Amino acid sequence: MLVIARCADTPQGGDIIKPRILSMRIVSGAARFWWGAAAGRSNVVVELELVDAATDATVRRKTLTSSNNPFGAVWTGGSSDKSLPWDMGRIMAAYVMAVNPKE
């Protein structure tokens, strides 16, 4: 598992963030062009695990999901499909900051 970041300034303290992508479906531009909304929705499912760096115990585990509206994706030319991974990164960062604020 990939360790993304530590949530504290000291190497001994804080939590380690371990993300795991459970599912990711991004509709291609060609499918969106030819099939429109019938191509379906794009979605991302990520499980975040926060582990205490000192004890190696799981502090928190949360599954975050995001998906777009297929009709909106047609209207925007597929831009909401392309931006979904970036949007999920912002959602994960906001969640980590909300549950583990810097002291």
C-alpha positions as a printed NumPy array, in Angstrom:
array([[  0.   ,   0.   ,   0.   ],
       [  1.246,   3.473,  -0.834],
       [  1.838,   5.89 ,   2.011],
       [  0.785,   9.309,   0.768],
       [  1.481,  11.688,   3.634],
       [  1.896,  12.206,   7.321],
       [ -0.568,  14.472,   9.079],
       [  1.928,  16.028,  11.475],
       [  5.243,  17.87 ,  11.239],
       [  7.185,  15.383,  13.326],
       [  8.225,  12.063,  11.796],
       [  7.362,  10.175,  15.001],
       [  3.83 ,  11.495,  15.443],
       [  0.708,  11.903,  13.433],
       [ -1.189,   9.634,  11.117],
       [ -0.201,   7.931,   7.894],
       [ -2.744,   8.197,   5.082],
       [ -3.15 ,   5.041,   3.016],
       [ -5.522,   5.463,   0.065],
       [ -6.827,   2.504,  -1.925],
       [ -8.774,   2.925,  -5.173],
       [-11.562,   0.359,  -5.066],
       [-13.234,   1.319,  -8.326],
       [-12.707,   3.902, -11.036],
       [-14.68 ,   4.269, -14.258],
       [-14.021,   7.274, -16.477],
       [-16.085,   7.483, -19.666],
       [-13.875,   8.285, -22.656],
       [-14.411,  11.344, -24.8  ],
       [-15.24 ,   9.175, -27.817],
       [-17.881,   7.212, -25.9  ],
       [-19.353,  10.443, -24.546],
       [-19.432,  11.926, -28.077],
       [-21.044,   8.932, -29.777],
       [-23.274,   7.591, -27.024],
       [-23.903,  10.713, -24.963],
       [-25.634,  10.082, -21.646],
       [-26.175,   6.445, -22.628],
       [-22.439,   5.889, -22.058],
       [-23.227,   6.061, -18.347],
       [-21.701,   7.924, -15.48 ],
       [-18.094,   8.2  , -14.445],
       [-17.343,   7.315, -10.826],
       [-14.509,   6.853,  -8.361],
       [-14.575,   4.876,  -5.098],
       [-11.612,   5.334,  -2.734],
       [-11.005,   3.863,   0.702],
       [ -8.886,   6.003,   3.02 ],
       [ -7.182,   4.459,   6.005],
       [ -5.566,   6.664,   8.636],
       [ -2.965,   4.758,  10.647],
       [ -1.284,   6.019,  13.813],
       [  2.417,   6.273,  12.979],
       [  3.535,   5.473,  16.516],
       [  1.405,   2.372,  17.194],
       [  0.602,   1.238,  13.63 ],
       [ -3.063,   0.963,  14.641],
       [ -5.878,   1.978,  12.317],
       [ -7.396,   5.202,  13.602],
       [-10.063,   5.691,  10.957],
       [-11.253,   4.002,   7.766],
       [-13.65 ,   5.709,   5.365],
       [-14.941,   4.944,   1.872],
       [-15.434,   8.041,  -0.273],
       [-17.338,   8.011,  -3.559],
       [-17.955,  10.536,  -6.285],
       [-19.778,  10.337,  -9.574],
       [-21.035,  12.721, -12.205],
       [-24.343,  13.277, -13.931],
       [-24.163,  11.732, -17.427],
       [-26.507,  14.361, -18.887],
       [-24.379,  17.136, -17.42 ],
       [-21.276,  15.463, -18.84 ],
       [-22.823,  15.56 , -22.324],
       [-23.7  ,  19.218, -21.89 ],
       [-20.145,  20.141, -20.831],
       [-18.486,  18.053, -23.549],
       [-17.135,  15.462, -21.115],
       [-15.213,  17.904, -18.918],
       [-16.831,  16.54 , -15.743],
       [-15.603,  13.071, -16.759],
       [-12.033,  14.32 , -17.181],
       [-11.987,  16.317, -13.937],
       [-13.363,  13.533, -11.716],
       [ -9.964,  12.211, -10.473],
       [ -8.855,  15.761,  -9.63 ],
       [-12.158,  16.412,  -7.863],
       [-11.755,  13.2  ,  -5.84 ],
       [ -8.306,  14.372,  -4.732],
       [ -9.846,  17.568,  -3.397],
       [-12.583,  15.57 ,  -1.633],
       [ -9.976,  13.32 ,   0.032],
       [ -7.904,  16.311,   1.149],
       [-10.962,  18.053,   2.596],
       [-11.966,  14.888,   4.459],
       [ -8.501,  14.362,   5.956],
       [ -8.304,  18.003,   7.066],
       [-11.781,  17.782,   8.619],
       [-11.151,  14.661,  10.681],
       [ -7.49 ,  15.294,  11.484],
       [ -6.865,  19.032,  11.779],
       [ -3.312,  20.248,  12.256],
       [ -2.569,  21.12 ,  15.854]])
